[in-house]
C-alpha cells in the first residue's frame, strides 16, 4: 500500500453518481435539484464517488454543481477513469471500450490517456485533485500491465489524486484478476472496490484476505442487492422502463425477500434497518472500510423517497452492533455460492479474449493455488441465481 497521507479517506458510507437513475438506469430518474441534493456531501455523508464515463462526463458536471460552495477539505471525492468515450465508439449495451483496447492505443499511450482523462474529469468536477482515483472496469491488460500502474502512480505523484485504486466490473467476478493485481501492485494501491452484501457474499469474500495482506482498503458496492435491503421492493414489483435490474432472473425479488426475512430479527435486535444491517455486515469484514449502496427511486405506492433512503444511510451507527455469531449467521442465510457465471479469468470461458472475460491461464491458476481457491469448485456456476 502507498501512503496517501494527505488524503481524506472515504467514509463508512458513500453516495455514488450512479444513484438516482440518471446515468445508470436503476429506478426512476430524478430531476436536477433532487440529484444535486442526493450527491451533495453533508448530512452525515462526506464521501461521493463518480466515474467519468457516466453520461459521458455529465455525472462529473452535475457533481461539480453539487460541490459548489463546499469546503474542499470537508469532502472526500472519489473519481474513476478507464472507459474511453473520447476516441472510442460505444458498442450498444456493452458501453465504451477500455482505454487499453489495442485498436485505440498501445502501452506507450496509456500514461497520456490517463492524465488527459483525469484532468478533464477534475475540470468537470470543479476540483484540482481527487482524494482517490480508481481504474474503472479494467480489462486483462488493466489488471496486469506495469505501464498502466506506473501511469496511475504518476498521477498521484503529480498531485492529481492523493490515492489510487482499482474498481473491477461492471458485473461480478474478476476474483483471481483482482488478487493478482493486489499481488503485483499492492505496494502502489491504496483502495479497491468490490461487490459485497449479505445476499451476495460470493465471490467478493474470496479477495478479502489478499486485500488485507496488501494493506489495501475496500469500498463495497451493490450493498443494497438491487435495492432489496431498502425494503421497498415487493413481490410483483414493477420496475421503471429500461431498468438495469431487468437482467436479473425472474422471481429474484421474491427469492431475495425469502432469504432476507430471517435477517429481520437480527436487524431489529441490533437496532438497525435492513440497509444498515447490510452496511454493518460488510464493514465487519476486514479490510472493508466504505459502503456505497445504490440509492434508487422505485416506482409504485410502496416506494420510499430517495431522500429518505439517503437519510437512512447517513444514520448508519458508528458502533458495531453485529456480533461475530450474527455475522456468521447472516453469511449462512445469504449464501449465494455458485449462483452466477463470473466475469474475468474463468474456468468456464474459452475462446478469444473479451474485454470482460478471458481464459484461466497458468499464472492465474498459480494465484488460485496460493490462496487455496479451487477454480472448478469455487469460481463456477452450480445453481440458478
Number of C-alpha atoms within 10 A of each C-alpha: 20 18 12 17 9 10 17 20 23 25 18 22 24 28 25 22 25 22 25 27 23 20 17 16 18 26 25 18 19 17 11 12 9 14 22 19 13 25 27 23 22 14 10 16 23 22 26 24 22 25 25 26 23 18 15 16 18 19 24 26 19 18 25 19 16 20 21 13 7 12 8 14 10 12 21 22 28 24 26 25 25 25 26 23 20 12 11 16 11 13 9 7 6 10 14 19 21 22 27 24 17 10 9 13 12 12 14 10 15 21 19 11 19 21 18 12 22 24 17 15 28 21 15 19 27 17 16 13 25 25 24 25 29 28 24 23 22 28 25 19 17 24 23 18 16 14 17 21 24 14 18 26 20 17 22 21 12 11 13 21 27 24 30 28 27 26 24 26 18 13 13 19 25 29 26 25 26 25 24 21 19 28 15 17 21 21 14 21 27 26 28 21 24 27 27 27 29 27 23 21 19 25 24 18 16 18 21 20 15 19 26 16 13 21 19 24 23 29 24 25 23 17 27 26 21 21 22 20 24 25 16 18 23 14 13 9 15 13 17 19 11 11 15 15 15 12 7 11 10 10 12 15 19 16 12 18 18 12 15 19 11 14 20 14 11 21 19 12 10 16 14 22 20 21 24 25 28 26 30 26 25 26 20 17 15 15 21 26 20 23 31 25 30 26 28 27 23 24 17 14 7 12 15 17 14 20 16 12 18 23 14 17 25 19 16 19 15 8 7 11 18 20 13 10 9 16 18 13 14 22 18 13 16 20 15 18 18 18 17 18 18 22 23 27 26 24 17 17 17 12 8 9 14 13 18 21 21 21 17 18 11 9 11 19 16 14 16 19 12 9 14 11 17 12 19 11 12 16 27 19 16 13 11 10 16
